[in-house]
């Protein structure tokens, strides 16, 4: 790949991940600046000539979600007004993807609002990872590539040479995706039955369906915030005879107070990717970060060379 014309910019939400992506591709991070004014306004400036260039912006929309999302829109607008040929937005963690439906009266379909805003700002393509609701791709009229952390997380876990494992889905809705983890790890599947009755980021685990006795349980999920469900599932699994409990999580969205709960839990280790890097907490020694920079770098390379991204995944 000729990297001479490859320009990768970073937003405030993904500076470390962008640096890793650039290192993988052997290019320097393109220059830009962000200023946050005292009254809360955000100002962005492109410090490179992007006229006629295809540019790539990396920006997770979390911590703080609304500020980072607005910054994302301003970056897209700045690139288009600077006459960039095409703007590809890399959103490692798209925080509003879970607002994908009107499941109660008088609520907003937030993911659709965000998709419309990204398009109106001028994005030509969106790349993200493990959308909470894959159907969000259909909210866009521009191409959307939903990458997967599964191979990276599973390969890292397999290096630990842990035997006799069972993959555990946190609920029935994630069971289809959990079976993909199980196939990759060559392990059986169990499913936790839970119910969520409020918007307080906590769900009650009722039962575990499947045999976990004497096994090492591996709970898989796309994201976690309070870790309440993970901790409850771990306790239920140990109660059902599991020897140890690990977790493979795509996006570690850890809120304040979470680490203390993890430290006192029955979880052995939580593997998360580096799609979220501005957590307001110091991570526990039970948290291990696995970089997905190579996955995004390969996707950028495919897009820039006009090759198929689907070839990246079996």
N, C-alpha and C positions, 0 to 999 in steps of 0.2 A: 504494500500500500504506500502510495506517495503521501507522506504526512505534511508536505510543505504547505498545503492549503487547508489543513485540519485545524479548526479553532474550537477549543473547548473552554467554556467559561464556567465559573462556580458562583452560585448564590450563597447567601449567608448560612443556609441550612445544610450544606454538603461540602464544605471546603476540604476536609480530610479525604473523603471518598473521591472527590474530583482529582486531588493530587495523586491518589493511588491509580486512578484510571489513566491519567496523563503519563505516569511513570510506566505503566504497562504498555502504552502505545508509543512511548519514546518521544513525546512532544511536551513542550512547555505549556503550562496553563496560561490561557489568554488573559489579558489584563482588563479589569473593571473595578469599579468602586461602589460601595453602598454607604449612604449617610442616613442615620436615623436622627431626625430633629427632635427637639425637646418636647414638642407638642404631640409627637407620635407619627408625624409624616415620614415617609420613606422616599429617598432619592437615589436613583441608580445612574451610573454613567459608564458607557463603553469606552475604554481607553485604547482601542485598537481600530484600525481601518477594516470594516467588515463588508464594504461595498462589493456586491457580487459574490460573496462568500457563503458557503453553507456552514452555519454555526450550530454548536451544541451547548445547551445550558443544563447544568446539573443542580437540582434544587429539591430537597425533600420539604414537604409542607407540614412541619410539626416543630413544636418548641421554639418559638411560638407559632401555632398553626396559621392564624389569620395574617400575622405580619409576613410570614414567609410566603404565603399564597399571594398576597398583594405584591410583594417584591417580585415573585415569579411573573406576574402579569406585566409589571413595569419593565422587566428585562426583555420580555418578548416584544413589547411596544418599542423599546429603545433600539433593538436590533432591526426591526422592520423600518423604523424611521431613518436608520443609518444605511438603508438600502441593502441589507443582507438578502442573498438570493433565497435562502430557506432557513427556517429556525426549527430545530429539533429539540424538544423539551424532554430532558431525562428527569423523571420524578421517581427517585428510588422508593420513597414511601408516600403514597397519595392518601393523606389522612382522611379526606372526606369521602373516600370510596365506600365507606360503610353506610353512608346516607343515600342508599340506592333506590328507596321505594317509599311510597306513602302508605305506611302500615298502621296509621291511626289518623283520626280526623285533624284537619287544620295544621299539617306539618309540611315543611319544605322538603323536596327531594334534592338535598344539598349537592350530591355528586353531579346531578344534571346541571345545576346552576354553575358549578365550578367548570364543568366541561364546556358549557356555552361561553363562559368568560375567557377561558384559555383559547378557544377558537376565535372569538371576536378580537382578542388582543393580537392575533396573527400567527399562532403556532401552526406549522405545517405538518408536524408529526409529534407523537407522544410516545415515550418509552417509559415503562414503569415495571414494578416487580410485585408479584403475588398480590394482585388486587383482592381486597376482601370480598368483593362481588364482581366476578369476571364479566357480568353483563354490562358493567359500566363502560366497557369498550364500545358498546352500542350507543352510548350517549353522545359520542363524538362522530363528526362527519369526516375528520381527518384520520389517517391511519394511526392505530394504537397497537403497540407491541407490549404484551404482558409477559415479562421474563419470569423465570422460576429459580428460587433459591434451593430447591430440593437437591439437585446433584451436588452442589457445594457443601450444604449442610450434611448430607448423607456420607459423602466421601470423607469429610473431616471426622465424622462420628465413627466410620468404619476403621479409621486408623487407630482407634482406641482398642480394637480387637476384643470387643465385648460380645460374648456368646449368649445364646438362649434368650433372645429379645422378643418382645411383642410390641408392636406399634399401637398406640392408643389415640383414637380420635377424641377431641374434647366434646364433641356433640355429633348428632346424626347428620347435620348439615355439612360437616367437614369430612364425613366418612369416605366419600369418593376420592378426595385428595389424599386422605390418609392411606388409602389402599395403594396409591402410587408410591408413597414412601415405603410401604410394606413390601411392594414388589421390588423396589430398588435395594432394600436391605435384606430381601429374602426372608421375611418374617410374617407371622400371622397378625391379625388385627383384632383389637378390642375397641369398644365404643362406650364413652361415658354418656350417661343420660342426665341432662341438666335442664333447668328452667330459669329464665330471666323474667322477673316481674316488674322491673323498674329500669330507669336510666342511670343507675348508680355504679355501673361498670362491675357489678358483681352478680354471679349466677350461682344458684344452689345445685350442687351435684347430688343426684338422687341415687344412682346406681351405676355399676360398670357391667356391660354386657360382653362376655368373653372370658377365656381362661388366662389369668395372669399369675397364678400361683407358682412360685419358684422361678419366675422369669424376671429379667430386667426390662422394665416398662419404659418406653420412649414415647412421650406425649408430643404430638406435632400440632402446630397451629400457625396461622398467618401472622398474628400479632398478639401482644399482651400489653396491658397498661398497668393495672393494679396487681396482677399475678394472682388475684384471689381465686380464680377458677383453677389455675394450675396447682396452687397450693392445696386446694380442696381435693382435686383429683389425685394428687400425690398421696394424700392421707388415705383416701378411699382405696387406692391401689395397694398400699402397704397393708391396709386392713384386710384386703382380699388375698394377701400372701405374696405380693411382689417383693423381690429382694432389694432392688434399687429402682429409683425413678429419675430418668433424665428427661429433658425437654429440648426439642428442636423448633425454634421460632424464627420466622422470617424477619419480623420487625420488632425490636425491643423498645417499645414506647413506655419507658419506666417513669411513673409519676413519683412525686415525693412520698416518702414513707414506705415505698415498695421494698427497698433493700433489707430493711429490718425484718420484714415478714419473710423474705426469701431466706435470710440467714437462719431463722428459727424454724424453717419448714423442713419437710422430709425430702425435698428435692436434692439430688446429688449434684447436678450441674445443669445449667441452662445454656445452650448454644444459640446465639443470635447473630445475625449479619450486621454489617456496618451501614445499613440504609438509614439508620437514625443515629445521629452523633451528638446532638445537643441536649441530651437528657439532663434534667435539673438535679441529678443525684450522682454520687460517687458509686460506681458499680461494685457490687459484692464480688468476693473471690469465687463465688459460685457461678458467676456470669463469664462466659468465654465468647469472644467475638471472632467471627469468621468473615473474612472480607469477600465481597462479591464484585470487587472492582474489575476482575478479569471478565466477568459475565457482561457487565455494561460496556467494557472496552471492546469486547468481541462484537457486541451489538452495534456499537458506533462504527466499527470497522466495516461490518456488513452493509450498514446503511450508506456509509460514505462510498463504498465500492459498488453500490447498487446490487448487492447480493442478497440471497434469502436468509432471513434470521431464523426461520424454522429449522434450517440445517444444523443449528447449534444444539438442538435438543432431540434425543432419540424418540 
